[in-house]
Amino acid sequence: MLYDNHGRLINYLRLSVTDRCNLRCFYCMPEEGIKYVPKDELMTFEEMLRIVRLFVSLGIEKIRITGGEPFVRRDLMAFLRAISHLEGLKQINLTTNGTVTAPFVRELKELGIRSVNLSMDTLDKERFFKITRRDVFKKVMDTFEALLKHGISTKINAVVMEGKNEQDLIPLAMLSKELPVDVRFIEEMPFNGQGTHYEKLWWSHRQILACLEEHFPDIQKVPDPPHSTSVNYQIPGHCGKVGIIAAYSRTFCGTCNRVRLTPQGMLKTCLYDDGVFNIKKLLRAGATDEQVRTAFLDALGNRAKDGFEAERRRNFGLPVSESMATIGG
Ligand code: SAM
C-alpha cells in the first residue's frame, strides 16, 4: 500500500489521455481554445500502459480516465481493453463530455467500466451552446440515455457558474428524482486558460447548499464514501443523491487519495501543484522501472498537505490559470 508524507493512502490515479477537446467550455478554456501540446509530447499508448502497470504494481487500485475529452483520442478503446485485465486494478472509471461517447457505451459495459461521470452543466440546449460554444447538446443526451440503458452507474457533473447556469441547479438536481443518477455540483476553479473570472466566488459550496436547501427543505446529509470529494445529500423520494464538490474551497484535502498524470506525462500529486516530475521524460531517457518507482515514491514523500500549500509552492508563486484540459479534470 502507498502512503504519502501525511499518512494519506494513495490508491487512485487520474490519467489524462489527451489535452484535446471538442468543446470550448467557458470555465475551462477561452473561446479560441488553448495551444495544444505537440503530438510527440503526448504520452504514447505504450508509455501510458507501462506507467499504469507500474503504478498498479505499487498499490494504485482505481483509475479514472479523463482529458481533454478522452473519446477524441483514437486509441482510447484499445487502451481501455489493455488495462481492463490488469491484475490489481480494481476499478476503471471515466469522465466524458458525452459528445462522441454514445457509440462506445456498450463496449464500456463489456469491459467492466463501473462508473462514468458525464459533464452536463445545463439541461437547456441554448445555455449548453453558450457555455460550451458548440451545438451538440443532443449528442450528450444520447450518451446519457445510452449509459442509463446499459446500466452503467452515472454521475452528472455540473460546474455552477455565476450568470451562466444558476437557473439549472434545481432542474439538474431533479434529475435524481426519477433516474438512478447522482448529480454533483462543482465549485468553479480558475483553471480556464486565463485566470480567475471573479473577485469572489459567489457559487461556493455553501451557496450551492443554501440554494438546494431552499428548494428542498427536507434534504438530508448522508454519509460520504471514504476519500469522497463530494459532500453528499439525499432529497427524500429521489432515487439518486446530490453532491457538492468544494473544488475551489478545497475542503477535502485531508483524505485525498489521488495523484494525476497529465497527457504530457507530468505527475501531479495535487490538482493545484504545477507538476512534480515528468514521468514520460524519464521513460524516454531510458529509466528502468525501479528508477521510475523511486522517483514516484519520492514525490509521494514530499506531497503538499493541501491544495493551498500546493498552489503556494508553484513556480514563482503564480496562481493557477492553466486550462483544466491540459491537466485532466
Ligand atoms: N472532457 C471531459 C469532460 O468534460 O468531462 C473530461 C475532462 S473535463 C476537464 C473534467 C471535468 O473538469 C468536467 O466535469 C469539467 O466540468 C471539470 N472542469 C473543467 N474546468 C473546470 C473549472 N475551471 N472548474 C471546475 N471544474 C472544471
Residues whose N, C-alpha, C, O or C-beta is under 5 A from the ligand:
A	BS01	SAM	Y27 C28 T66 G67 G68 E69 P70 T95 T96 N97 N117 S119 N157 V159 I186 E187 E188 M189 P190 F191 N192 M324 A325 G328 G329
